[in-house]
Amino acid sequence: MCDVPLDLQRRFEQRRAARFRRPASPIPKVIPMRILAFAILAIGTVSTGPAAAQTYDPAYPVCLHVYTRGANYYECRYTSLPQCSASASGRAAQCVINPYFASAREPAGYRRHRRVY
């Protein structure tokens, strides 16, 4: 055998045993998983964009729906379909009736009747 001092050999064996020994109080697997889930939730919350504002302007009856690569959007500033169509020609867009137009009310003399079955 080698002429290794007994004290040195014992220290080596203690270090080797300590390397493979389990810690006294291991961290439960639940805690790292909760931290990971919380981190994913936090990143998802931060990475979402701001909330979109109102799409339709209630002051105009006709809107132009413009299709772009990044995002589609509405331009509600037209008073008639021909005016909107002239602006939409040659573009990736279409004219739509504004469902939130402020003056889109029923006529004053119109009275709705209940259906009778």
Secondary structure, DSSP 8 states (H G I E B T S, - for coil): -----HHHHHHHHHHHHHHHS--SS---THHHHHHHHHHHHHHHHHHS------SS-TT-SEEEEE--SS--EEEEEESSHHHHHHHHTTSSEEEEE-TT-TT----TT--------
